[in-house]
Amino acid sequence: SSPTAIDKIRRARQHLRQARRARDGGSLRRARELAALALARAPMLPEALLLAGTLARYDKDELSARALLQRFLELGADDLRAKEQVEAWLGGP
């Protein structure tokens, strides 16, 4: 049977945890790959957009970072601190 929406979100969050570990271990390329997998499974998951956008910024991929982080804001971020940081980086609310 095909995965349910909940299964996709759970798997996406597993990829996000792995991506954060890779980032913290200094493997930016692997972290970006894992964040992309998370987004492929759950493209509307705000934390996946935030991490993918942040990783794109670290990697100096401004175009991708802006698109991902703008989408993060459009979805209505529930992490107010992250929302403020993203808005500041993008140039305002």
PDB file of N, CA, C and O in Angstrom, chain B, residues numbered from 101:
ATOM      1  N   SER B 101       0.839  -1.197   0.000  1.00  0.00           N
ATOM      2  CA  SER B 101       0.000   0.000   0.000  1.00  0.00           C
ATOM      3  C   SER B 101       0.873   1.245   0.000  1.00  0.00           C
ATOM      4  O   SER B 101       2.023   1.206   0.438  1.00  0.00           O
ATOM      5  N   SER B 102       0.331   2.333  -0.485  1.00  0.00           N
ATOM      6  CA  SER B 102       1.093   3.570  -0.553  1.00  0.00           C
ATOM      7  C   SER B 102       1.118   4.253   0.821  1.00  0.00           C
ATOM      8  O   SER B 102       0.210   4.070   1.632  1.00  0.00           O
ATOM      9  N   PRO B 103       2.158   5.033   1.063  1.00  0.00           N
ATOM     10  CA  PRO B 103       2.260   5.690   2.368  1.00  0.00           C
ATOM     11  C   PRO B 103       1.175   6.748   2.550  1.00  0.00           C
ATOM     12  O   PRO B 103       0.786   7.433   1.604  1.00  0.00           O
ATOM     13  N   THR B 104       0.705   6.864   3.772  1.00  0.00           N
ATOM     14  CA  THR B 104      -0.290   7.883   4.098  1.00  0.00           C
ATOM     15  C   THR B 104       0.415   9.219   4.308  1.00  0.00           C
ATOM     16  O   THR B 104       1.643   9.287   4.358  1.00  0.00           O
ATOM     17  N   ALA B 105      -0.373  10.269   4.428  1.00  0.00           N
ATOM     18  CA  ALA B 105       0.192  11.599   4.682  1.00  0.00           C
ATOM     19  C   ALA B 105       0.983  11.599   5.993  1.00  0.00           C
ATOM     20  O   ALA B 105       2.039  12.223   6.087  1.00  0.00           O
ATOM     21  N   ILE B 106       0.473  10.908   6.985  1.00  0.00           N
ATOM     22  CA  ILE B 106       1.178  10.844   8.276  1.00  0.00           C
ATOM     23  C   ILE B 106       2.505  10.116   8.116  1.00  0.00           C
ATOM     24  O   ILE B 106       3.518  10.541   8.671  1.00  0.00           O
ATOM     25  N   ASP B 107       2.505   9.020   7.360  1.00  0.00           N
ATOM     26  CA  ASP B 107       3.754   8.287   7.112  1.00  0.00           C
ATOM     27  C   ASP B 107       4.780   9.191   6.426  1.00  0.00           C
ATOM     28  O   ASP B 107       5.963   9.166   6.765  1.00  0.00           O
ATOM     29  N   LYS B 108       4.323   9.980   5.470  1.00  0.00           N
ATOM     30  CA  LYS B 108       5.235  10.874   4.744  1.00  0.00           C
ATOM     31  C   LYS B 108       5.831  11.927   5.675  1.00  0.00           C
ATOM     32  O   LYS B 108       7.019  12.240   5.589  1.00  0.00           O
ATOM     33  N   ILE B 109       5.008  12.466   6.556  1.00  0.00           N
ATOM     34  CA  ILE B 109       5.498  13.469   7.503  1.00  0.00           C
ATOM     35  C   ILE B 109       6.482  12.845   8.486  1.00  0.00           C
ATOM     36  O   ILE B 109       7.518  13.435   8.790  1.00  0.00           O
ATOM     37  N   ARG B 110       6.163  11.669   8.975  1.00  0.00           N
ATOM     38  CA  ARG B 110       7.094  10.990   9.893  1.00  0.00           C
ATOM     39  C   ARG B 110       8.438  10.734   9.233  1.00  0.00           C
ATOM     40  O   ARG B 110       9.488  10.963   9.833  1.00  0.00           O
ATOM     41  N   ARG B 111       8.402  10.260   8.002  1.00  0.00           N
ATOM     42  CA  ARG B 111       9.648   9.976   7.279  1.00  0.00           C
ATOM     43  C   ARG B 111      10.404  11.265   6.988  1.00  0.00           C
ATOM     44  O   ARG B 111      11.631  11.307   7.071  1.00  0.00           O
ATOM     45  N   ALA B 112       9.665  12.317   6.648  1.00  0.00           N
ATOM     46  CA  ALA B 112      10.303  13.614   6.406  1.00  0.00           C
ATOM     47  C   ALA B 112      11.009  14.096   7.664  1.00  0.00           C
ATOM     48  O   ALA B 112      12.124  14.613   7.594  1.00  0.00           O
ATOM     49  N   ARG B 113      10.369  13.931   8.803  1.00  0.00           N
ATOM     50  CA  ARG B 113      10.996  14.366  10.057  1.00  0.00           C
ATOM     51  C   ARG B 113      12.221  13.525  10.398  1.00  0.00           C
ATOM     52  O   ARG B 113      13.171  14.035  10.992  1.00  0.00           O
ATOM     53  N   GLN B 114      12.215  12.258  10.037  1.00  0.00           N
ATOM     54  CA  GLN B 114      13.416  11.432  10.210  1.00  0.00           C
ATOM     55  C   GLN B 114      14.559  11.995   9.362  1.00  0.00           C
ATOM     56  O   GLN B 114      15.695  12.093   9.826  1.00  0.00           O
ATOM     57  N   HIS B 115      14.250  12.361   8.123  1.00  0.00           N
ATOM     58  CA  HIS B 115      15.262  12.961   7.251  1.00  0.00           C
ATOM     59  C   HIS B 115      15.768  14.279   7.834  1.00  0.00           C
ATOM     60  O   HIS B 115      16.959  14.579   7.748  1.00  0.00           O
ATOM     61  N   LEU B 116      14.873  15.063   8.424  1.00  0.00           N
ATOM     62  CA  LEU B 116      15.282  16.329   9.025  1.00  0.00           C
ATOM     63  C   LEU B 116      16.223  16.116  10.205  1.00  0.00           C
ATOM     64  O   LEU B 116      17.210  16.837  10.353  1.00  0.00           O
ATOM     65  N   ARG B 117      15.922  15.129  11.043  1.00  0.00           N
ATOM     66  CA  ARG B 117      16.830  14.825  12.165  1.00  0.00           C
ATOM     67  C   ARG B 117      18.200  14.412  11.648  1.00  0.00           C
ATOM     68  O   ARG B 117      19.226  14.830  12.184  1.00  0.00           O
ATOM     69  N   GLN B 118      18.210  13.588  10.601  1.00  0.00           N
ATOM     70  CA  GLN B 118      19.485  13.166  10.003  1.00  0.00           C
ATOM     71  C   GLN B 118      20.209  14.359   9.381  1.00  0.00           C
ATOM     72  O   GLN B 118      21.433  14.461   9.463  1.00  0.00           O
ATOM     73  N   ALA B 119      19.456  15.250   8.767  1.00  0.00           N
ATOM     74  CA  ALA B 119      20.053  16.443   8.145  1.00  0.00           C
ATOM     75  C   ALA B 119      20.698  17.331   9.199  1.00  0.00           C
ATOM     76  O   ALA B 119      21.788  17.860   8.985  1.00  0.00           O
ATOM     77  N   ARG B 120      20.034  17.495  10.330  1.00  0.00           N
ATOM     78  CA  ARG B 120      20.604  18.326  11.400  1.00  0.00           C
ATOM     79  C   ARG B 120      21.877  17.697  11.959  1.00  0.00           C
ATOM     80  O   ARG B 120      22.842  18.400  12.260  1.00  0.00           O
ATOM     81  N   ARG B 121      21.875  16.378  12.097  1.00  0.00           N
ATOM     82  CA  ARG B 121      23.091  15.691  12.568  1.00  0.00           C
ATOM     83  C   ARG B 121      24.225  15.860  11.563  1.00  0.00           C
ATOM     84  O   ARG B 121      25.371  16.098  11.947  1.00  0.00           O
ATOM     85  N   ALA B 122      23.908  15.738  10.289  1.00  0.00           N
ATOM     86  CA  ALA B 122      24.931  15.910   9.251  1.00  0.00           C
ATOM     87  C   ALA B 122      25.468  17.339   9.278  1.00  0.00           C
ATOM     88  O   ALA B 122      26.677  17.554   9.189  1.00  0.00           O
ATOM     89  N   ARG B 123      24.573  18.310   9.401  1.00  0.00           N
ATOM     90  CA  ARG B 123      24.987  19.717   9.477  1.00  0.00           C
ATOM     91  C   ARG B 123      25.894  19.943  10.691  1.00  0.00           C
ATOM     92  O   ARG B 123      26.950  20.567  10.587  1.00  0.00           O
ATOM     93  N   ASP B 124      25.461  19.425  11.835  1.00  0.00           N
ATOM     94  CA  ASP B 124      26.234  19.605  13.063  1.00  0.00           C
ATOM     95  C   ASP B 124      27.584  18.903  12.988  1.00  0.00           C
ATOM     96  O   ASP B 124      28.539  19.310  13.648  1.00  0.00           O
ATOM     97  N   GLY B 125      27.660  17.843  12.179  1.00  0.00           N
ATOM     98  CA  GLY B 125      28.907  17.111  11.981  1.00  0.00           C
ATOM     99  C   GLY B 125      29.779  17.715  10.888  1.00  0.00           C
ATOM    100  O   GLY B 125      30.865  17.208  10.608  1.00  0.00           O
ATOM    101  N   GLY B 126      29.311  18.792  10.271  1.00  0.00           N
ATOM    102  CA  GLY B 126      30.108  19.484   9.270  1.00  0.00           C
ATOM    103  C   GLY B 126      29.896  19.037   7.839  1.00  0.00           C
ATOM    104  O   GLY B 126      30.631  19.461   6.947  1.00  0.00           O
ATOM    105  N   SER B 127      28.902  18.186   7.600  1.00  0.00           N
ATOM    106  CA  SER B 127      28.648  17.699   6.251  1.00  0.00           C
ATOM    107  C   SER B 127      27.461  18.442   5.637  1.00  0.00           C
ATOM    108  O   SER B 127      26.335  17.945   5.617  1.00  0.00           O
ATOM    109  N   LEU B 128      27.745  19.645   5.139  1.00  0.00           N
ATOM    110  CA  LEU B 128      26.692  20.484   4.583  1.00  0.00           C
ATOM    111  C   LEU B 128      26.038  19.849   3.359  1.00  0.00           C
ATOM    112  O   LEU B 128      24.819  19.906   3.202  1.00  0.00           O
ATOM    113  N   ARG B 129      26.839  19.254   2.506  1.00  0.00           N
ATOM    114  CA  ARG B 129      26.282  18.628   1.295  1.00  0.00           C
ATOM    115  C   ARG B 129      25.288  17.528   1.664  1.00  0.00           C
ATOM    116  O   ARG B 129      24.191  17.467   1.109  1.00  0.00           O
ATOM    117  N   ARG B 130      25.667  16.668   2.591  1.00  0.00           N
ATOM    118  CA  ARG B 130      24.769  15.581   3.022  1.00  0.00           C
ATOM    119  C   ARG B 130      23.523  16.152   3.700  1.00  0.00           C
ATOM    120  O   ARG B 130      22.416  15.655   3.496  1.00  0.00           O
ATOM    121  N   ALA B 131      23.709  17.181   4.493  1.00  0.00           N
ATOM    122  CA  ALA B 131      22.573  17.806   5.159  1.00  0.00           C
ATOM    123  C   ALA B 131      21.577  18.344   4.137  1.00  0.00           C
ATOM    124  O   ALA B 131      20.367  18.189   4.305  1.00  0.00           O
ATOM    125  N   ARG B 132      22.084  18.976   3.079  1.00  0.00           N
ATOM    126  CA  ARG B 132      21.191  19.505   2.042  1.00  0.00           C
ATOM    127  C   ARG B 132      20.470  18.376   1.312  1.00  0.00           C
ATOM    128  O   ARG B 132      19.293  18.509   0.978  1.00  0.00           O
ATOM    129  N   GLU B 133      21.164  17.272   1.062  1.00  0.00           N
ATOM    130  CA  GLU B 133      20.527  16.125   0.405  1.00  0.00           C
ATOM    131  C   GLU B 133      19.384  15.591   1.267  1.00  0.00           C
ATOM    132  O   GLU B 133      18.302  15.302   0.755  1.00  0.00           O
ATOM    133  N   LEU B 134      19.620  15.461   2.556  1.00  0.00           N
ATOM    134  CA  LEU B 134      18.600  14.938   3.462  1.00  0.00           C
ATOM    135  C   LEU B 134      17.424  15.913   3.608  1.00  0.00           C
ATOM    136  O   LEU B 134      16.269  15.493   3.677  1.00  0.00           O
ATOM    137  N   ALA B 135      17.723  17.197   3.654  1.00  0.00           N
ATOM    138  CA  ALA B 135      16.644  18.193   3.717  1.00  0.00           C
ATOM    139  C   ALA B 135      15.804  18.140   2.438  1.00  0.00           C
ATOM    140  O   ALA B 135      14.584  18.296   2.489  1.00  0.00           O
ATOM    141  N   ALA B 136      16.451  17.924   1.302  1.00  0.00           N
ATOM    142  CA  ALA B 136      15.717  17.800   0.032  1.00  0.00           C
ATOM    143  C   ALA B 136      14.822  16.565   0.047  1.00  0.00           C
ATOM    144  O   ALA B 136      13.704  16.602  -0.467  1.00  0.00           O
ATOM    145  N   LEU B 137      15.303  15.486   0.628  1.00  0.00           N
ATOM    146  CA  LEU B 137      14.461  14.282   0.755  1.00  0.00           C
ATOM    147  C   LEU B 137      13.251  14.567   1.632  1.00  0.00           C
ATOM    148  O   LEU B 137      12.141  14.128   1.333  1.00  0.00           O
ATOM    149  N   ALA B 138      13.469  15.297   2.706  1.00  0.00           N
ATOM    150  CA  ALA B 138      12.353  15.652   3.593  1.00  0.00           C
ATOM    151  C   ALA B 138      11.320  16.469   2.830  1.00  0.00           C
ATOM    152  O   ALA B 138      10.119  16.229   2.953  1.00  0.00           O
ATOM    153  N   LEU B 139      11.785  17.428   2.045  1.00  0.00           N
ATOM    154  CA  LEU B 139      10.861  18.259   1.265  1.00  0.00           C
ATOM    155  C   LEU B 139      10.136  17.457   0.194  1.00  0.00           C
ATOM    156  O   LEU B 139       8.972  17.727  -0.105  1.00  0.00           O
ATOM    157  N   ALA B 140      10.810  16.481  -0.378  1.00  0.00           N
ATOM    158  CA  ALA B 140      10.163  15.640  -1.387  1.00  0.00           C
ATOM    159  C   ALA B 140       9.011  14.854  -0.768  1.00  0.00           C
ATOM    160  O   ALA B 140       7.994  14.620  -1.421  1.00  0.00           O
ATOM    161  N   ARG B 141       9.168  14.455   0.473  1.00  0.00           N
ATOM    162  CA  ARG B 141       8.111  13.690   1.151  1.00  0.00           C
ATOM    163  C   ARG B 141       6.998  14.579   1.691  1.00  0.00           C
ATOM    164  O   ARG B 141       5.829  14.192   1.700  1.00  0.00           O
ATOM    165  N   ALA B 142       7.373  15.773   2.142  1.00  0.00           N
ATOM    166  CA  ALA B 142       6.392  16.672   2.757  1.00  0.00           C
ATOM    167  C   ALA B 142       6.719  18.116   2.379  1.00  0.00           C
ATOM    168  O   ALA B 142       7.277  18.854   3.191  1.00  0.00           O
ATOM    169  N   PRO B 143       6.377  18.526   1.154  1.00  0.00           N
ATOM    170  CA  PRO B 143       6.768  19.846   0.660  1.00  0.00           C
ATOM    171  C   PRO B 143       6.137  21.026   1.389  1.00  0.00           C
ATOM    172  O   PRO B 143       6.580  22.162   1.215  1.00  0.00           O
ATOM    173  N   MET B 144       5.127  20.784   2.189  1.00  0.00           N
ATOM    174  CA  MET B 144       4.468  21.866   2.926  1.00  0.00           C
ATOM    175  C   MET B 144       4.873  21.889   4.396  1.00  0.00           C
ATOM    176  O   MET B 144       4.277  22.624   5.184  1.00  0.00           O
ATOM    177  N   LEU B 145       5.861  21.109   4.775  1.00  0.00           N
ATOM    178  CA  LEU B 145       6.295  21.024   6.170  1.00  0.00           C
ATOM    179  C   LEU B 145       7.194  22.218   6.485  1.00  0.00           C
ATOM    180  O   LEU B 145       8.311  22.295   5.974  1.00  0.00           O
ATOM    181  N   PRO B 146       6.725  23.153   7.320  1.00  0.00           N
ATOM    182  CA  PRO B 146       7.490  24.365   7.570  1.00  0.00           C
ATOM    183  C   PRO B 146       8.918  24.111   8.061  1.00  0.00           C
ATOM    184  O   PRO B 146       9.846  24.789   7.621  1.00  0.00           O
ATOM    185  N   GLU B 147       9.103  23.158   8.953  1.00  0.00           N
ATOM    186  CA  GLU B 147      10.459  22.929   9.466  1.00  0.00           C
ATOM    187  C   GLU B 147      11.403  22.404   8.389  1.00  0.00           C
ATOM    188  O   GLU B 147      12.612  22.622   8.461  1.00  0.00           O
ATOM    189  N   ALA B 148      10.855  21.714   7.394  1.00  0.00           N
ATOM    190  CA  ALA B 148      11.689  21.245   6.280  1.00  0.00           C
ATOM    191  C   ALA B 148      12.093  22.432   5.402  1.00  0.00           C
ATOM    192  O   ALA B 148      13.239  22.522   4.962  1.00  0.00           O
ATOM    193  N   LEU B 149      11.155  23.333   5.151  1.00  0.00           N
ATOM    194  CA  LEU B 149      11.468  24.536   4.376  1.00  0.00           C
ATOM    195  C   LEU B 149      12.488  25.408   5.100  1.00  0.00           C
ATOM    196  O   LEU B 149      13.406  25.947   4.481  1.00  0.00           O
ATOM    197  N   LEU B 150      12.321  25.541   6.406  1.00  0.00           N
ATOM    198  CA  LEU B 150      13.243  26.355   7.194  1.00  0.00           C
ATOM    199  C   LEU B 150      14.651  25.774   7.165  1.00  0.00           C
ATOM    200  O   LEU B 150      15.619  26.495   6.921  1.00  0.00           O
ATOM    201  N   LEU B 151      14.766  24.478   7.411  1.00  0.00           N
ATOM    202  CA  LEU B 151      16.096  23.870   7.415  1.00  0.00           C
ATOM    203  C   LEU B 151      16.724  23.910   6.023  1.00  0.00           C
ATOM    204  O   LEU B 151      17.899  24.245   5.881  1.00  0.00           O
ATOM    205  N   ALA B 152      15.957  23.574   5.013  1.00  0.00           N
ATOM    206  CA  ALA B 152      16.493  23.595   3.651  1.00  0.00           C
ATOM    207  C   ALA B 152      16.926  25.007   3.252  1.00  0.00           C
ATOM    208  O   ALA B 152      17.966  25.186   2.618  1.00  0.00           O
ATOM    209  N   GLY B 153      16.137  25.992   3.620  1.00  0.00           N
ATOM    210  CA  GLY B 153      16.485  27.376   3.319  1.00  0.00           C
ATOM    211  C   GLY B 153      17.715  27.845   4.076  1.00  0.00           C
ATOM    212  O   GLY B 153      18.565  28.544   3.523  1.00  0.00           O
ATOM    213  N   THR B 154      17.808  27.465   5.323  1.00  0.00           N
ATOM    214  CA  THR B 154      18.970  27.823   6.137  1.00  0.00           C
ATOM    215  C   THR B 154      20.233  27.166   5.594  1.00  0.00           C
ATOM    216  O   THR B 154      21.286  27.799   5.518  1.00  0.00           O
ATOM    217  N   LEU B 155      20.124  25.908   5.220  1.00  0.00           N
ATOM    218  CA  LEU B 155      21.279  25.206   4.652  1.00  0.00           C
ATOM    219  C   LEU B 155      21.697  25.828   3.323  1.00  0.00           C
ATOM    220  O   LEU B 155      22.888  25.919   3.026  1.00  0.00           O
ATOM    221  N   ALA B 156      20.732  26.251   2.531  1.00  0.00           N
ATOM    222  CA  ALA B 156      21.054  26.917   1.267  1.00  0.00           C
ATOM    223  C   ALA B 156      21.807  28.228   1.544  1.00  0.00           C
ATOM    224  O   ALA B 156      22.736  28.579   0.817  1.00  0.00           O
ATOM    225  N   ARG B 157      21.404  28.936   2.583  1.00  0.00           N
ATOM    226  CA  ARG B 157      22.126  30.173   2.967  1.00  0.00           C
ATOM    227  C   ARG B 157      23.555  29.853   3.360  1.00  0.00           C
ATOM    228  O   ARG B 157      24.484  30.531   2.921  1.00  0.00           O
ATOM    229  N   TYR B 158      23.746  28.824   4.186  1.00  0.00           N
ATOM    230  CA  TYR B 158      25.098  28.424   4.608  1.00  0.00           C
ATOM    231  C   TYR B 158      25.971  28.128   3.387  1.00  0.00           C
ATOM    232  O   TYR B 158      27.172  28.397   3.379  1.00  0.00           O
ATOM    233  N   ASP B 159      25.335  27.570   2.360  1.00  0.00           N
ATOM    234  CA  ASP B 159      26.047  27.149   1.152  1.00  0.00           C
ATOM    235  C   ASP B 159      26.132  28.282   0.118  1.00  0.00           C
ATOM    236  O   ASP B 159      26.587  28.070  -1.006  1.00  0.00           O
ATOM    237  N   LYS B 160      25.694  29.474   0.506  1.00  0.00           N
ATOM    238  CA  LYS B 160      25.736  30.668  -0.356  1.00  0.00           C
ATOM    239  C   LYS B 160      24.856  30.544  -1.607  1.00  0.00           C
ATOM    240  O   LYS B 160      25.122  31.174  -2.631  1.00  0.00           O
ATOM    241  N   ASP B 161      23.806  29.722  -1.504  1.00  0.00           N
ATOM    242  CA  ASP B 161      22.835  29.559  -2.586  1.00  0.00           C
ATOM    243  C   ASP B 161      21.656  30.484  -2.284  1.00  0.00           C
ATOM    244  O   ASP B 161      20.597  30.047  -1.834  1.00  0.00           O
ATOM    245  N   GLU B 162      21.871  31.772  -2.544  1.00  0.00           N
ATOM    246  CA  GLU B 162      20.897  32.801  -2.161  1.00  0.00           C
ATOM    247  C   GLU B 162      19.539  32.623  -2.834  1.00  0.00           C
ATOM    248  O   GLU B 162      18.502  32.824  -2.203  1.00  0.00           O
ATOM    249  N   LEU B 163      19.542  32.253  -4.095  1.00  0.00           N
ATOM    250  CA  LEU B 163      18.284  32.098  -4.828  1.00  0.00           C
ATOM    251  C   LEU B 163      17.405  31.014  -4.194  1.00  0.00           C
ATOM    252  O   LEU B 163      16.220  31.235  -3.941  1.00  0.00           O
ATOM    253  N   SER B 164      17.989  29.858  -3.944  1.00  0.00           N
ATOM    254  CA  SER B 164      17.234  28.771  -3.307  1.00  0.00           C
ATOM    255  C   SER B 164      16.816  29.151  -1.896  1.00  0.00           C
ATOM    256  O   SER B 164      15.686  28.892  -1.481  1.00  0.00           O
ATOM    257  N   ALA B 165      17.737  29.769  -1.162  1.00  0.00           N
ATOM    258  CA  ALA B 165      17.434  30.161   0.219  1.00  0.00           C
ATOM    259  C   ALA B 165      16.228  31.093   0.259  1.00  0.00           C
ATOM    260  O   ALA B 165      15.312  30.899   1.058  1.00  0.00           O
ATOM    261  N   ARG B 166      16.232  32.096  -0.602  1.00  0.00           N
ATOM    262  CA  ARG B 166      15.114  33.041  -0.618  1.00  0.00           C
ATOM    263  C   ARG B 166      13.789  32.356  -0.939  1.00  0.00           C
ATOM    264  O   ARG B 166      12.776  32.614  -0.288  1.00  0.00           O
ATOM    265  N   ALA B 167      13.799  31.492  -1.935  1.00  0.00           N
ATOM    266  CA  ALA B 167      12.555  30.811  -2.331  1.00  0.00           C
ATOM    267  C   ALA B 167      12.038  29.921  -1.201  1.00  0.00           C
ATOM    268  O   ALA B 167      10.846  29.934  -0.894  1.00  0.00           O
ATOM    269  N   LEU B 168      12.921  29.161  -0.592  1.00  0.00           N
ATOM    270  CA  LEU B 168      12.514  28.247   0.478  1.00  0.00           C
ATOM    271  C   LEU B 168      12.037  29.005   1.714  1.00  0.00           C
ATOM    272  O   LEU B 168      11.024  28.651   2.317  1.00  0.00           O
ATOM    273  N   LEU B 169      12.762  30.030   2.077  1.00  0.00           N
ATOM    274  CA  LEU B 169      12.404  30.769   3.287  1.00  0.00           C
ATOM    275  C   LEU B 169      11.158  31.624   3.079  1.00  0.00           C
ATOM    276  O   LEU B 169      10.384  31.830   4.014  1.00  0.00           O
ATOM    277  N   GLN B 170      10.962  32.115   1.875  1.00  0.00           N
ATOM    278  CA  GLN B 170       9.725  32.841   1.578  1.00  0.00           C
ATOM    279  C   GLN B 170       8.523  31.891   1.695  1.00  0.00           C
ATOM    280  O   GLN B 170       7.480  32.258   2.236  1.00  0.00           O
ATOM    281  N   ARG B 171       8.683  30.698   1.193  1.00  0.00           N
ATOM    282  CA  ARG B 171       7.613  29.692   1.299  1.00  0.00           C
ATOM    283  C   ARG B 171       7.337  29.344   2.764  1.00  0.00           C
ATOM    284  O   ARG B 171       6.186  29.165   3.161  1.00  0.00           O
ATOM    285  N   PHE B 172       8.402  29.252   3.558  1.00  0.00           N
ATOM    286  CA  PHE B 172       8.273  29.013   5.001  1.00  0.00           C
ATOM    287  C   PHE B 172       7.370  30.078   5.624  1.00  0.00           C
ATOM    288  O   PHE B 172       6.477  29.756   6.408  1.00  0.00           O
ATOM    289  N   LEU B 173       7.601  31.339   5.275  1.00  0.00           N
ATOM    290  CA  LEU B 173       6.773  32.421   5.817  1.00  0.00           C
ATOM    291  C   LEU B 173       5.345  32.359   5.291  1.00  0.00           C
ATOM    292  O   LEU B 173       4.396  32.597   6.038  1.00  0.00           O
ATOM    293  N   GLU B 174       5.189  32.043   4.020  1.00  0.00           N
ATOM    294  CA  GLU B 174       3.850  31.971   3.415  1.00  0.00           C
ATOM    295  C   GLU B 174       2.965  30.930   4.083  1.00  0.00           C
ATOM    296  O   GLU B 174       1.747  31.091   4.156  1.00  0.00           O
ATOM    297  N   LEU B 175       3.585  29.865   4.569  1.00  0.00           N
ATOM    298  CA  LEU B 175       2.809  28.795   5.200  1.00  0.00           C
ATOM    299  C   LEU B 175       2.383  29.143   6.625  1.00  0.00           C
ATOM    300  O   LEU B 175       1.615  28.398   7.233  1.00  0.00           O
ATOM    301  N   GLY B 176       2.862  30.254   7.162  1.00  0.00           N
ATOM    302  CA  GLY B 176       2.464  30.654   8.508  1.00  0.00           C
ATOM    303  C   GLY B 176       3.298  29.977   9.570  1.00  0.00           C
ATOM    304  O   GLY B 176       2.807  29.120  10.304  1.00  0.00           O
ATOM    305  N   ALA B 177       4.537  30.353   9.653  1.00  0.00           N
ATOM    306  CA  ALA B 177       5.478  29.767  10.604  1.00  0.00           C
ATOM    307  C   ALA B 177       4.957  29.875  12.035  1.00  0.00           C
ATOM    308  O   ALA B 177       4.451  30.921  12.443  1.00  0.00           O
ATOM    309  N   ASP B 178       5.086  28.789  12.792  1.00  0.00           N
ATOM    310  CA  ASP B 178       4.648  28.832  14.188  1.00  0.00           C
ATOM    311  C   ASP B 178       5.820  29.097  15.138  1.00  0.00           C
ATOM    312  O   ASP B 178       5.604  29.328  16.328  1.00  0.00           O
ATOM    313  N   ASP B 179       7.036  29.068  14.636  1.00  0.00           N
ATOM    314  CA  ASP B 179       8.223  29.392  15.430  1.00  0.00           C
ATOM    315  C   ASP B 179       8.493  30.883  15.239  1.00  0.00           C
ATOM    316  O   ASP B 179       9.092  31.292  14.244  1.00  0.00           O
ATOM    317  N   LEU B 180       8.042  31.694  16.210  1.00  0.00           N
ATOM    318  CA  LEU B 180       8.112  33.142  16.047  1.00  0.00           C
ATOM    319  C   LEU B 180       9.545  33.658  15.969  1.00  0.00           C
ATOM    320  O   LEU B 180       9.819  34.618  15.248  1.00  0.00           O
ATOM    321  N   ARG B 181      10.453  33.034  16.699  1.00  0.00           N
ATOM    322  CA  ARG B 181      11.857  33.459  16.632  1.00  0.00           C
ATOM    323  C   ARG B 181      12.423  33.211  15.234  1.00  0.00           C
ATOM    324  O   ARG B 181      13.078  34.079  14.657  1.00  0.00           O
ATOM    325  N   ALA B 182      12.163  32.025  14.700  1.00  0.00           N
ATOM    326  CA  ALA B 182      12.632  31.708  13.348  1.00  0.00           C
ATOM    327  C   ALA B 182      11.976  32.642  12.339  1.00  0.00           C
ATOM    328  O   ALA B 182      12.631  33.108  11.407  1.00  0.00           O
ATOM    329  N   LYS B 183      10.693  32.915  12.518  1.00  0.00           N
ATOM    330  CA  LYS B 183       9.967  33.808  11.611  1.00  0.00           C
ATOM    331  C   LYS B 183      10.626  35.179  11.594  1.00  0.00           C
ATOM    332  O   LYS B 183      10.844  35.747  10.524  1.00  0.00           O
ATOM    333  N   GLU B 184      10.944  35.716  12.762  1.00  0.00           N
ATOM    334  CA  GLU B 184      11.585  37.029  12.841  1.00  0.00           C
ATOM    335  C   GLU B 184      12.957  37.017  12.183  1.00  0.00           C
ATOM    336  O   GLU B 184      13.314  37.967  11.487  1.00  0.00           O
ATOM    337  N   GLN B 185      13.729  35.960  12.393  1.00  0.00           N
ATOM    338  CA  GLN B 185      15.056  35.861  11.792  1.00  0.00           C
ATOM    339  C   GLN B 185      14.958  35.789  10.269  1.00  0.00           C
ATOM    340  O   GLN B 185      15.728  36.437   9.561  1.00  0.00           O
ATOM    341  N   VAL B 186      14.010  35.001   9.772  1.00  0.00           N
ATOM    342  CA  VAL B 186      13.831  34.870   8.328  1.00  0.00           C
ATOM    343  C   VAL B 186      13.384  36.200   7.734  1.00  0.00           C
ATOM    344  O   VAL B 186      13.898  36.625   6.699  1.00  0.00           O
ATOM    345  N   GLU B 187      12.430  36.856   8.386  1.00  0.00           N
ATOM    346  CA  GLU B 187      11.961  38.162   7.898  1.00  0.00           C
ATOM    347  C   GLU B 187      13.116  39.164   7.849  1.00  0.00           C
ATOM    348  O   GLU B 187      13.236  39.922   6.887  1.00  0.00           O
ATOM    349  N   ALA B 188      13.958  39.171   8.872  1.00  0.00           N
ATOM    350  CA  ALA B 188      15.093  40.091   8.905  1.00  0.00           C
ATOM    351  C   ALA B 188      16.052  39.786   7.748  1.00  0.00           C
ATOM    352  O   ALA B 188      16.544  40.704   7.092  1.00  0.00           O
ATOM    353  N   TRP B 189      16.311  38.519   7.502  1.00  0.00           N
ATOM    354  CA  TRP B 189      17.224  38.152   6.429  1.00  0.00           C
ATOM    355  C   TRP B 189      16.638  38.504   5.062  1.00  0.00           C
ATOM    356  O   TRP B 189      17.358  38.948   4.167  1.00  0.00           O
ATOM    357  N   LEU B 190      15.333  38.304   4.907  1.00  0.00           N
ATOM    358  CA  LEU B 190      14.676  38.602   3.638  1.00  0.00           C
ATOM    359  C   LEU B 190      14.436  40.095   3.432  1.00  0.00           C
ATOM    360  O   LEU B 190      14.115  40.531   2.327  1.00  0.00           O
ATOM    361  N   GLY B 191      14.592  40.867   4.491  1.00  0.00           N
ATOM    362  CA  GLY B 191      14.440  42.305   4.347  1.00  0.00           C
ATOM    363  C   GLY B 191      13.123  42.859   4.849  1.00  0.00           C
ATOM    364  O   GLY B 191      12.666  43.893   4.362  1.00  0.00           O
ATOM    365  N   GLY B 192      12.505  42.201   5.806  1.00  0.00           N
ATOM    366  CA  GLY B 192      11.282  42.723   6.407  1.00  0.00           C
ATOM    367  C   GLY B 192      10.111  41.793   6.240  1.00  0.00           C
ATOM    368  O   GLY B 192      10.157  40.833   5.471  1.00  0.00           O
ATOM    369  N   PRO B 193       9.026  42.101   6.994  1.00  0.00           N
ATOM    370  CA  PRO B 193       7.826  41.232   6.959  1.00  0.00           C
ATOM    371  C   PRO B 193       7.082  41.315   5.650  1.00  0.00           C
ATOM    372  O   PRO B 193       6.063  40.646   5.475  1.00  0.00           O
TER     373      PRO B 193
END
